[in-house]
């Protein structure tokens, strides 16, 4: 489920630092179409408040005492019909925990020093069901930590790519490189709606939640090599 475009996007902020929570609350409440409905002090609090407040997006800090952001993300996104999108917050763009958060179901991540405009744009992106895959940050992170996990035994490539067609495999590769639907459409010289259809088929065939997990899958299967094109 995604935000249907009616009413404000409801945001829950989970961070153990009160200044971060209050600062992001002020920034987001000043944006049209976005309302902060709650502030959580840790992962457990985020889970409890999400059940009560039904936010569209949770801004989730990774490193919090008690229940951290990764476990909370896993719980919030586990239900197949979960309408909650998790946007991970981190201080460093190569935080080792961010990769695990993406695998746990986060729709993307954002640096805490992002501008008000970047923060609001990120909330809108994940609320409408898109993954926040900024090529200059997320692609590098996925590639780096896929490299670190390369020693883990993996199933043969074709077994893990399922029954993808040649074109679907090509689209998956471009997703992993951080291209948007519009950019993929331009690269393949097809309509953007056609790309959306390909993406939907890829997610269904591979039982993946969103574009972020698709990108992670592409690296983990070896379809895309870290640092490669």
N, C-alpha and C positions, 0 to 999 in steps of 0.2 A: 504494500500500500504506500502511496505517496500523498503529499499534501495536494488537495484538489483545487487549489488556487482561490478558494473562497475563505474569507476570514483571515485573520493574522496567522502567521507561522508561530507556533507555540514553542518556546525554547526553555530548556532546563540547563542550568550551568552547574557543573560538578567540578569543584576545585577546593583543595584544603586551604588555600590562601584567600583570606577574606578580601584583600585588595583586588585580587584578580576577579573574583566573583562580582564585586561591586562595580569595578571598572567596566567589565564586559556588559553588565546589566545596563549601565548608563548609556554605553555606546549603542547597544542593540535596541533599547527602548526608544532611542532617538530616530531610529530608522523606520520609514513607513512600511506597514505590512508585517512587522515583527514585534512580538511581545514576549518578554521574559516572564515565565509563569512560576519559576521557582529557582532556588539556589541550594545545592547539596554540598555537604562538607567532605564526603568520601563516596566510594563506590556503593556501599550498602545503602547509604542515604539516597543516592541517585536511583537505585533500583526501587526503593520504597516510594519515593516521590514520583517516579515515572508511572508507577501503577496507579497512583492517586490522581495525578495531574494530566496524564496522557499527552505529553509533549510530542511535537512533530520531530524535533531535533534535540539531541543532548550534546552539549559541548562538554567533553570528558577529558579531564586531566589524566595522565597515565600514572604518574607517581604520587600516590596518596597513601597515608597510613591506613592500616586495616585492609578493607577490600579495595584493591587498586582498580585502575581504569580498565585493564585488560579483562579481568574477571567480570566486572560490571558490564562491559561491552558484550561479552559472550552471553550473559544472562538476558540482556535487553534485546538482543538481535536473534536469539535462538528460536523463538516461535516462528513458524513458517509465515504466519499472517501478521507478524509484528510490523506496526506502522512507524516504529521509532527508528530514526536515522542517527547514528553516532558519528560525531565529528571530533576527532581526537585533538587535544591541545598538547603541545610540547614546546620546550624551550630550545631544543636543538633539532635541526633538520635531519640529523642522522642518529637520533635516539634509538638505541638497540631495541627498546620496547615497542616502538611504533610499528615495526614490521609484524610483531606478534598481535598487536591490536588490529591491524588490517586483516590478518588471518582470522581473528576472532569475530570479525563481522563489521568493523568500522567502515564507514563509507569514504573516509579520507582523513586527512589531518591538516592542521593549521598551526603555524608558529605563533607563540604567544605575543610576539612583537608585531603581529600583523596590524595593518591600519584598520580604521573603522570601516572603510569601504571594502577592504578585503574580507573582513570578518562577516559583514552583512552579505556580501556576494557568496561567500562559502556556505552560509546558512541557507540561502535561497537555492543554491545548486543542489545540496544534499536533500533539501526538503522536497524538491520536485522529482527525486528519484535518481539523479545522476551521481556519479562518483566524483569526488574531488581529486582528479589526477593531474596535478600540475606537472608538466614534463620536467621542469628544472629542479623539482624537489622530490616528488613521489617516485618518479621513475628511477632516480638515482638511489633512493632508499631501498626500493624493492630489489634493484639489481645488486646492491651491496650485500644485503642480508640473504639473498638467494645464493650468493657466492659463498657466504659463510656456512650455509646449510648444504652445500653441494656434496659433502661427504656422506650425507645420509642416503642409504639405499633407496632408490626410486623404482617405481614400476616402469616397464618399457614405455617409451614416448607414445606410441600409437594406442596402447591400452588406456592411457590416461587422457588422451584427447578424444576418446569416444568415436562417434560416427560423424565427425565434422567433415564437411565437404572441403575441397581445395580453397574455395573462396571464403568460407567461414574461417578456415585456418589462417588465411591471409588477413582477414579482419581482426582476428584475435591477436595476431602479431602486432598490428598497428595500434590496437588498444593498449597493449603492453608498452608500446613506445610513447604512450601518453597522448595520442591524437584524439581529438573530439570527433563526434559523428560528422560534422561539417567538413573537417579536415580529411577524414577517411573518404568521404564522398568525393571530394576534390581529387584525392590521390587515385582513386579507382575509377573516376569519371562515371559515377552513378548518382542517383538521387539520394538525398539525405534520408528519406523515408525507407529506401531500400536498405541502407546501412542499419537503421533502427531494427528492421526485420531480421537482418543477419545477427545483430547483437542479441536480440531476444531468443533466437534459435540457439545461439552459442550457450547462453545462460541456462536454457532449458536442457539441452543435451548434456551439459557438464554438471548439472545440478548446482549451479553457482548463484549467489545472491545478487551480485551487481558487478559493475565494470572493474571495481577495485579487486575483487576476488578473481575475476577473469585474468587480470594482469598478473597477479601473484601466481595463478595457476600456470600461466604461460612461461614464467621464469622457472617455476618448480619442476615442470615437465621437461625443461630443456629446449622448448620450442624457441624461446628467445634467450640468448646467452648474455649474462651480465656484461655490460659495457659494449655489447655488440649492436649492430644495426640490422 
